[in-house]
Amino acid sequence: MPKVLNFRVIIEQDEDGVFVASVPAIPGCYTQGKTYDEATKRIKEVIELCLEEAKDNPAYRARIDFSENFEDRFLGITNIPVINTL
């Protein structure tokens, strides 16, 4: 049975409303989508393409951080308002 890898994906919404997804552990692994669901579908495809490239390219494979094989858990991000005293 193949081993399942879990990569942390960062998804941000840019100023035009486009969702940009990237995987810090895999160099060059990023994509975008008009919706969150589209971005998550596309980033999965890009991860699979990057791993396919890594099979035949040892130099690229060596740059992938497989130690970032995280279990699912909630990670959050928020804005914290701070008064500008500068």
DRENPA-3360 file (N, C-alpha, C; in nm, 2 decimals, always signed):
BEGIN
1 = MPKVLNFR = +0.08/-0.12/+0.00/+0.00/+0.00/+0.00/+0.09/+0.12/+0.00 ~ +0.06/+0.22/-0.09/+0.15/+0.34/-0.09/+0.13/+0.43/+0.03 ~ +0.24/+0.49/+0.07/+0.24/+0.58/+0.19/+0.18/+0.71/+0.15 ~ +0.10/+0.76/+0.25/+0.03/+0.89/+0.23/+0.12/+1.00/+0.29 ~ +0.15/+1.10/+0.21/+0.22/+1.21/+0.26/+0.13/+1.33/+0.28 ~ +0.15/+1.40/+0.39/+0.07/+1.52/+0.42/+0.16/+1.64/+0.42 ~ +0.14/+1.73/+0.33/+0.22/+1.85/+0.32/+0.13/+1.97/+0.36 ~ +0.20/+2.06/+0.43/+0.13/+2.19/+0.48/+0.11/+2.28/+0.36;
9 = VIIEQDED = -0.01/+2.32/+0.33/-0.04/+2.41/+0.22/-0.08/+2.55/+0.28 ~ -0.03/+2.65/+0.23/-0.07/+2.79/+0.27/-0.15/+2.84/+0.16 ~ -0.27/+2.89/+0.19/-0.36/+2.95/+0.09/-0.40/+3.09/+0.14 ~ -0.37/+3.19/+0.05/-0.40/+3.33/+0.08/-0.49/+3.38/-0.03 ~ -0.56/+3.48/+0.00/-0.64/+3.55/-0.10/-0.58/+3.68/-0.14 ~ -0.55/+3.70/-0.27/-0.48/+3.83/-0.30/-0.58/+3.94/-0.32 ~ -0.53/+4.06/-0.35/-0.61/+4.18/-0.36/-0.72/+4.17/-0.47 ~ -0.70/+4.08/-0.56/-0.81/+4.07/-0.66/-0.91/+3.96/-0.63;
17 = GVFVASVP = -0.89/+3.89/-0.51/-0.98/+3.79/-0.47/-0.94/+3.65/-0.52 ~ -0.83/+3.64/-0.58/-0.78/+3.51/-0.63/-0.71/+3.43/-0.51 ~ -0.74/+3.30/-0.50/-0.68/+3.22/-0.40/-0.55/+3.17/-0.45 ~ -0.44/+3.19/-0.37/-0.30/+3.15/-0.41/-0.26/+3.04/-0.31 ~ -0.23/+2.92/-0.36/-0.19/+2.81/-0.27/-0.04/+2.78/-0.30 ~ +0.03/+2.75/-0.19/+0.17/+2.71/-0.20/+0.21/+2.61/-0.10 ~ +0.31/+2.53/-0.13/+0.36/+2.43/-0.04/+0.51/+2.46/+0.00 ~ +0.53/+2.52/+0.12/+0.67/+2.56/+0.15/+0.77/+2.45/+0.14;
25 = AIPGCYTQ = +0.73/+2.32/+0.17/+0.83/+2.21/+0.17/+0.87/+2.17/+0.03 ~ +0.80/+2.21/-0.07/+0.83/+2.17/-0.21/+0.86/+2.29/-0.29 ~ +0.99/+2.31/-0.33/+1.03/+2.42/-0.41/+0.94/+2.43/-0.54 ~ +0.89/+2.55/-0.57/+0.82/+2.58/-0.69/+0.68/+2.52/-0.70 ~ +0.63/+2.48/-0.58/+0.50/+2.41/-0.58/+0.39/+2.52/-0.53 ~ +0.33/+2.58/-0.63/+0.22/+2.68/-0.61/+0.13/+2.68/-0.72 ~ +0.01/+2.74/-0.70/-0.09/+2.75/-0.80/-0.19/+2.85/-0.75 ~ -0.30/+2.87/-0.83/-0.40/+2.97/-0.78/-0.54/+2.92/-0.84;
33 = GKTYDEAT = -0.64/+2.98/-0.78/-0.78/+2.95/-0.83/-0.87/+3.06/-0.80 ~ -0.98/+3.06/-0.87/-1.08/+3.17/-0.85/-1.16/+3.15/-0.72 ~ -1.16/+3.02/-0.67/-1.23/+2.99/-0.55/-1.13/+2.91/-0.46 ~ -1.17/+2.90/-0.33/-1.09/+2.82/-0.24/-1.08/+2.67/-0.28 ~ -1.20/+2.62/-0.32/-1.20/+2.48/-0.36/-1.12/+2.45/-0.49 ~ -1.13/+2.55/-0.58/-1.04/+2.53/-0.70/-0.90/+2.54/-0.67 ~ -0.86/+2.62/-0.58/-0.71/+2.63/-0.54/-0.67/+2.50/-0.47 ~ -0.75/+2.45/-0.38/-0.71/+2.32/-0.32/-0.70/+2.20/-0.41;
41 = KRIKEVIE = -0.79/+2.20/-0.51/-0.79/+2.09/-0.61/-0.66/+2.11/-0.69 ~ -0.63/+2.23/-0.73/-0.52/+2.25/-0.82/-0.39/+2.22/-0.74 ~ -0.38/+2.26/-0.61/-0.25/+2.24/-0.54/-0.23/+2.09/-0.52 ~ -0.33/+2.01/-0.51/-0.31/+1.87/-0.50/-0.25/+1.82/-0.63 ~ -0.30/+1.86/-0.74/-0.25/+1.82/-0.87/-0.10/+1.87/-0.89 ~ -0.07/+1.99/-0.84/+0.07/+2.04/-0.85/+0.16/+1.96/-0.76 ~ +0.12/+1.92/-0.64/+0.20/+1.84/-0.55/+0.23/+1.71/-0.62 ~ +0.13/+1.65/-0.68/+0.15/+1.52/-0.75/+0.25/+1.53/-0.86;
49 = LCLEEAKD = +0.24/+1.64/-0.94/+0.33/+1.67/-1.05/+0.47/+1.69/-1.00 ~ +0.49/+1.76/-0.89/+0.62/+1.78/-0.83/+0.68/+1.65/-0.78 ~ +0.60/+1.57/-0.72/+0.65/+1.44/-0.67/+0.68/+1.34/-0.79 ~ +0.61/+1.36/-0.90/+0.64/+1.28/-1.02/+0.78/+1.32/-1.07 ~ +0.80/+1.46/-1.07/+0.93/+1.51/-1.12/+1.04/+1.46/-1.03 ~ +1.02/+1.46/-0.90/+1.12/+1.41/-0.80/+1.16/+1.27/-0.82 ~ +1.07/+1.19/-0.88/+1.11/+1.05/-0.90/+1.23/+1.04/-1.00 ~ +1.23/+1.12/-1.10/+1.33/+1.11/-1.20/+1.45/+1.22/-1.19;
57 = NPAYRARI = +1.43/+1.31/-1.09/+1.53/+1.41/-1.07/+1.58/+1.42/-0.93 ~ +1.69/+1.35/-0.90/+1.74/+1.34/-0.76/+1.78/+1.47/-0.70 ~ +1.82/+1.57/-0.79/+1.86/+1.70/-0.73/+1.73/+1.77/-0.68 ~ +1.63/+1.76/-0.76/+1.50/+1.82/-0.71/+1.45/+1.75/-0.59 ~ +1.45/+1.62/-0.59/+1.40/+1.54/-0.48/+1.47/+1.58/-0.35 ~ +1.60/+1.60/-0.36/+1.68/+1.64/-0.24/+1.64/+1.77/-0.18 ~ +1.57/+1.86/-0.26/+1.53/+1.99/-0.21/+1.39/+1.98/-0.14 ~ +1.32/+1.87/-0.15/+1.19/+1.86/-0.09/+1.21/+1.82/+0.06;
65 = DFSENFED = +1.14/+1.89/+0.14/+1.15/+1.87/+0.29/+1.04/+1.77/+0.33 ~ +1.08/+1.64/+0.32/+0.98/+1.53/+0.36/+0.96/+1.53/+0.51 ~ +1.04/+1.59/+0.59/+1.02/+1.59/+0.73/+0.90/+1.67/+0.77 ~ +0.85/+1.76/+0.68/+0.73/+1.83/+0.70/+0.61/+1.75/+0.67 ~ +0.60/+1.62/+0.71/+0.49/+1.54/+0.69/+0.40/+1.54/+0.81 ~ +0.31/+1.65/+0.81/+0.23/+1.68/+0.93/+0.10/+1.60/+0.93 ~ +0.06/+1.58/+1.05/-0.08/+1.52/+1.07/-0.17/+1.64/+1.06 ~ -0.30/+1.61/+1.03/-0.40/+1.72/+1.02/-0.42/+1.78/+1.15;
73 = RFLGITNI = -0.41/+1.91/+1.16/-0.44/+1.98/+1.28/-0.47/+2.13/+1.23 ~ -0.55/+2.20/+1.32/-0.59/+2.33/+1.28/-0.47/+2.43/+1.30 ~ -0.44/+2.51/+1.20/-0.35/+2.62/+1.21/-0.43/+2.74/+1.17 ~ -0.42/+2.84/+1.24/-0.49/+2.96/+1.21/-0.40/+3.09/+1.19 ~ -0.46/+3.18/+1.12/-0.40/+3.31/+1.10/-0.50/+3.42/+1.12 ~ -0.46/+3.52/+1.18/-0.56/+3.63/+1.20/-0.48/+3.77/+1.20 ~ -0.55/+3.87/+1.19/-0.50/+4.01/+1.20/-0.51/+4.05/+1.35 ~ -0.41/+4.11/+1.40/-0.41/+4.16/+1.54/-0.39/+4.31/+1.53;
81 = PVINTL = -0.49/+4.39/+1.56/-0.47/+4.54/+1.55/-0.38/+4.59/+1.66 ~ -0.28/+4.67/+1.62/-0.19/+4.73/+1.72/-0.18/+4.88/+1.68 ~ -0.19/+4.97/+1.78/-0.18/+5.11/+1.75/-0.04/+5.15/+1.71 ~ -0.03/+5.22/+1.60/+0.10/+5.26/+1.54/+0.16/+5.38/+1.63 ~ +0.27/+5.35/+1.70/+0.33/+5.45/+1.78/+0.46/+5.51/+1.72 ~ +0.48/+5.47/+1.59/+0.60/+5.52/+1.52/+0.59/+5.66/+1.47;
% end
